[in-house]
């Protein structure tokens, strides 16, 4: 939906000069494939997860600082801070221009048959977590073990007991029908899930300044649309999952205090931008 909004805004703001073709659902390959294509200039734009980008530019790990934001609105506003812009700028040395951040909800925890009420309850559980070190460490600090299974395998892995649950978002819990195989959903909102809108540096550098501004304004409008739309769906998604038979509940963020501290102590010293991010948003 955000990509469609970007397309619409480009068309409108350029008076019809700028047309965008959208290729969703990995039609152009994996994220690694797409970033390579954008760098080479064969693809102009991409919406690439910060989770993947953290493997190419470690400062993107900052966005997975646990409980850095009270809600999606605050995360969306954080796009405009100096540290957020500095993190985007690290992409330029890879032939990429980071334009903005778009947020696809926040992370929640799903459990097959154990109602986890505090971090200690996760000890010994095996959970599917995106294979990105900061995300996996968050769960390891709570005593869980993590599996980086591809998404298409997650449903059957829970169903057969290979894993005990997963780190997910509410939207994907519905679209992938995980409510059929998990009983409990802890709406922790412990991390945000940003994608980075990027453009080939070669393509962008050739544009006149007026067109560069049109692109920046169009993606900014799409980013605001994305965050506002997604934040407004939170209650609807929770009700849908409750109606499907899941127990949906919340866990007090204060219980994760020791894990937040451990995360900050591990990741802050590894990168000055991560430390600046933690200092800026950790209240």
Helices and strands as residue ranges (DSSP letters): H 2-13, H 31-40, E 45-49, H 50-53, G 58-64, H 72-78, H 82-89, G 90-94, E 96-106, E 108-111, G 119-122, E 126-128, H 133-140, E 145-147, H 151-159, E 165-168, H 170-175, G 178-180, E 184-186, E 192-200, H 201-205, H 209-232, H 234-243, E 247-249, G 253-256, H 257-267, G 268-270, H 272-281
